[in-house]
């Protein structure tokens, strides 16, 4: 079995005395009120609207509580890092399936030429795999991935491998730098170098690669898509010998939230049914893209590297030259539904030869494919993702 590198995940922030006191007060007094309220509200809404599956909506309430009660640094201080979650998950898999340990080695792979310490955490055997999925987790750019993301990746590995044989698909989970310590375009640099590294492996061609993620991971996927078409001046260019097999964006964050909001938009329609709110995303936008990142200047110039729908008209033209198929999945009950739909339609309108599939899933909120995976269940989100991925690898 391959051994994990000694590389450490990004160090947890050291909280000041004031931050520790604030954390204690939030956990002792604010969370006990906010958590049951959010769970009850999400559950009642799901029940009154006949939403299915109802059982996922309490999790929506829990996630909303994390996003509203804890500061980013506090959340990072108490939640397990990506590498900690990864090691725990692989240990469980290896204990359940000891005969298959050669196909599920524990591999923490530092990305070459990456000065920030980002790494790829592998599910499956990278040396025997014929197809590779680069999976980019969400979490507002400040939360590490959790078991649901790992279960999602493991499900894709098993589902897309050749039936009846050993696993021939591997999933590389990108452990990227987290905000607020690292801001745009740091994560784009890391994703770009990860892609270059995967392409440098002799077993991997662009047509053997799927790249995608959920929420902020969908945003980083869109950033990488833009970079492949219009190379970002601060990020190393990636040359493709052929288009990628596919890119997927689940509940993607692809448009700014700091401007005026239409009163009929999904921001207003779904503000009580989702884990996100307009106020939460506005705070995340300032944290991940603000300061000296250069994003504001890019937006004024019509450049859409950070948030592609804020780019000038025609920004997405040329995507068909770098990827064969794109999948966009949103929940009908989530606040970012409209921007996901707009992104898919704009992609299709500006790329006549590009295969674009858009799924708007009734009765579902933000990133339900991850919630389904965390529960170990299949559902509409998982089924749609699986179907598209199989076809993308066959194109």
N, C-alpha and C positions, 0 to 999 in steps of 0.2 A: 504494500500500500504506500502511496506517496504521502509524505508528511507535509503538514502545513508549515509555511515559512514562519520565522520568528517575528515577522512584521507586526507591529501593533496597529489597531484601528485608530482612527483619529481620537486623540485623548479627550476624555470627558472634561468639560470646563470645570475649573476650580471656582466654586461659588464663594462670594464674599460673605462676611458675617451678615450683612444686610440681606443678601439674596437668600441665605439659609433661613433667616428669620421670616422672610416673606414666604418662602416655600412652606415652612411649617404652618404658618397662619392660613395659607391657601388650602393646604391639605386637611387641616383640622376644622376650619370654619367655612370656607367657600365651597370646596369640593362636595362635602356632605349635603349641601343644599342644591348645588348646580347639577350634580350627577343624577340624582333621582328625578329632578325636574326635567332634564333633557331626555332621559330614558322614557319617562311617562309621556312627555309631549310627542316624541317620535312614535311611540307605540300607539297612542291614541289616534294620531293622524293616520298611521298605517291601517289601523282597525276601521276607522270611520270611512276611509276611502277604499276599503277592500283590497289594499295593496298586498301583493304576494311576491316573495315570501315575507310574511309579517315578522318572522323571527329574526330577520337581519336588522330591523329598525332599532331595537335596543342598542345594537352595536353602533349605529349611527349616532345615537345619543351619547354613548361613551366617548367616541372619537371627538364629537363636538365639545365635550367637556375638557378633554386634553388640550384642544386647540384654544379654548377660551380661558381656562383657569391657570395654566402654567405658562411662564415665559419660555421662549426657545431654549435658553441656557438651563433653566430648571428642568425642562423636559429631557434634555440631553444628559443631565446629571443623574437622573433616576431611571431612565430607560436603558435597556441593554443595547450595546453597540451592534452594528451589523455583523461584525466578526464573532461576537459572543453568541448572537442568535444563530448564526451560520454553524458554528461548532456544535451547539446544542442540537440543532436540527439534524446535522449529519450523523451525530452520535446516535440519535434515536433511529435513524434509517438503517445504520449499520448493525444495530442490535436486532432490529426486526428482520433484516435480510442479510445475515452474515455471509451467506454463500455468494452474494453479489457485491462484496466490498470492493473488488477490483473495478467495478463499474461506478462506484460512488465514493471515490477517494476524497479525502479532505485536502483541498488545494487552495491556498491563498496565494494568488499570483500577482506580485507587484507589476504595475504597468511600466514597461521600459520607457526611459526618457521623461518620466513624469516626476517632477520635482515636489509635488504636493503630497505624495504618499498614497494616491488612489490605487486600488487593486481590484482584481477580478476574483470573485469567490465562485468556484466551479461546482455545479451539480452535474454529475455524469463524468465520463472519461474523455478529456479533451484530446487525447492521442488517438482514440479509436473512433471518435464521432465523425460522421460524414456531414452532419449539419450542425450549425451552432446558432443559438439564440442569445443575443445580448439584451439582458433584461434590466431596465432602469427603474428603480423604485420611486414611488411618490412619497409625500410627506412634507410638502410645502418648502422643500429645500433645507429643512432643519431637523426633521425627524428621521431616524434610521429606519431601515426596513424591519419588518417583524415576521412572525411565523406565516401570516397569510401570503406574503410575497414569496417566501420560500416554498410554500405548498403550491402556489401558482406555477412557479418555475418547475417544480418536480412533476406536477401534473402535465405540463407541456412536454417535458422530456419523455414521460411514459407514453403519452397519447400520440406523439409524432414519430416515435421510434418504429422501426419496421416490425409489424406483428409477428410474434412467434420467435423472434431472435433476441440477441443481446441489445441493450440500448445503444442506438447509433446516432442519437442526438444529445448534445451537451448544452447546458445553459450557463452562461457567464453572468453572474450578478455584479453589477457595477457598484462598488463601494466608493462613492464620490465624496468630496469635501462638503461639509455642511455649513450653512449660514447660521448665525451672522458672522462667524469668523472668516468664511470664504464667500465671496459674492461673484456674480456674473462678471466676466465670462469664464471664471475658473472651472466650473463644471463642464462647460462646453469643451474647454481644452482637454480635460480628463476623458470625456466621451470620445473625442476625436482621436486621442492617442490610444484609447482602448480599441477603437475600430482599426487603426493602423496596425496595432499589435495582432489582432485576430487575422487580419489579411496577410500578415507576414508568416503565419503558420502555413506550412506547405500543404496541409490537408484542407485549407479553407479558401474558397473562392467567393467573390461577392454574391454570386448566385446561390451560395449555400448558407447565407446569413439572413436571419430575421432580427430586426432591432425595434425595440419599443418599450413602453412603460405606461404607468398610470399617473394621472394628475400632474405633479411636478415632473415626474418621469416622462409623461407625455410631452410636457413642455421641452424637456431636454432632448427628446427625440425630434421634435419640430426644429429646435435649434440646430441639431446635427444635420437635419434635412436641408435647412437653409444654407448651412456652411458648405455642404457638398455641392450646392448650386452656385452660391456666391461666397467664396472663401473669406472668412472673417480676417481682417488685417492683423489681429492680435493672436490668432490661433493657427497652428500649423496646418497646411493644406493636406487634404486626403485625395489621392488619385485612385480612381476605380477603373479596373480593366473591363468591367461590365456592370450593369445595374445590380443593385442588391435585390435579393428575392422579395423582400417586403419590409415595411415599417408599420407598426401598429401603435395607436394612441388611444388609451382608455381614459375617458373623462378628462381630456387634455385641457391644460391651462395655456391658451394660445392668444389671449387678448387682455389688454390692460383693464383694470377696474377703477382707475382714478378719475375717469371722465364722467360725464352725465350718463345716467342709466334710464333707459326707456321704462316707463311704469308698467308696460305690458310684457316685459322680458321675463325670462326664467329666473333672473335674480330676484324679482318680486314674487312671481308665481310660486316659487319653490323655497322661499326663505325659511319656512318652518319645517320642511320635510327633509332637509339635507344636513350633513355634518358641517358644511361650509356656509359662511354668510358673506355678504359683500364687504362687511367691515373686516372680517378675518382676512380675506384675500387682499384687500387694500394694504393691510399691515404687512402681509407676506411680500407683496410687490415692492414696497419701500425697503424691506429688509434685504431681499434677494437681488434687487436691481438698482437700488438707490445709491446715494453717496457718490463715490468717484468711479463707479463702474463704467461710465460712458454710455450707458443705455439711453438716457434722456437725449443726448446729442444724436445718437443713431436714429432714434425715433423721429426727431425733427427733420433729419435728412431722408426720411422715408425708408430706412433700413429696418428689416424685420427679423434680425437674428434672434433677439431676445423673445419677442412676442410677435409671431409672424403676421397676425391680422392687423397689427399696428403699422405694418410696412406699407409702402406705396402700392398702388394698383399694379398688378403684374409681378409682385415680388415672388410668388410661388411658381411662376412660369419657368419651366425647365426641370421640374422635379421628375418628370417622366424619363429624363436622361440618366437619373441616378438610382431609381428604384422602380421595380416592375409593378408592385401592388401595394396599396395603402389601405389600412383598416382603421376606421374611427368608430368607437363605441361610446355611447353616452346613455345615461338613464333619463327617462322622461321626467323624473321627479327631482333632478339635481339642478343646482343653480347655474352650472356651467354648460347646461345643455345647448343653449343657443349658439355659443361660440364654437362648440364642437361641430354642430351642424353647419355653421357658416364656413368653418375651415374645410370640411369635406367638400362642400359645394364649390368653394373657391379653387381648391385643388383640381377638381374635375373640370371646372370651367376654363382653367388656364393650362390644362394638360390633356389634350384630346386623346392621346394614346395611353394615358395612365389608367390602370384598373383601380377604381376607388370603391370601397364598400363602406356604407354608413349604416350602423344599427342604432336606432333609438328605442330603447327597451322600456316598454310600458311598466309602470309600477315599481321602477327601480331608481335608486338615488346614486350618489357618487361611488365610482369604482366597485360596483357589486361583484365583479369577477374576482376581486381579492377577498371579499367577504365570503363568497361561495367557496373559494379555495380554503380559507381559514376554517370553515365549517366542515371541510372534507366532503362537500356535496357538489354535484353538477347542477346547473341551472341554465337559464336563458343566456346569461352573460358568458358562461364557460362554453356552452354549446356553440355560440356564434364565433367566439375566439378560435375554438378548435377547428371548426369548419373552414374558416378563412385561412388559418395557418397551414393546414394540409394542402389546400389549393395553391397557396403561395409557394410552397416548397416544390410543387409539381410543375409550376409554370416554366 
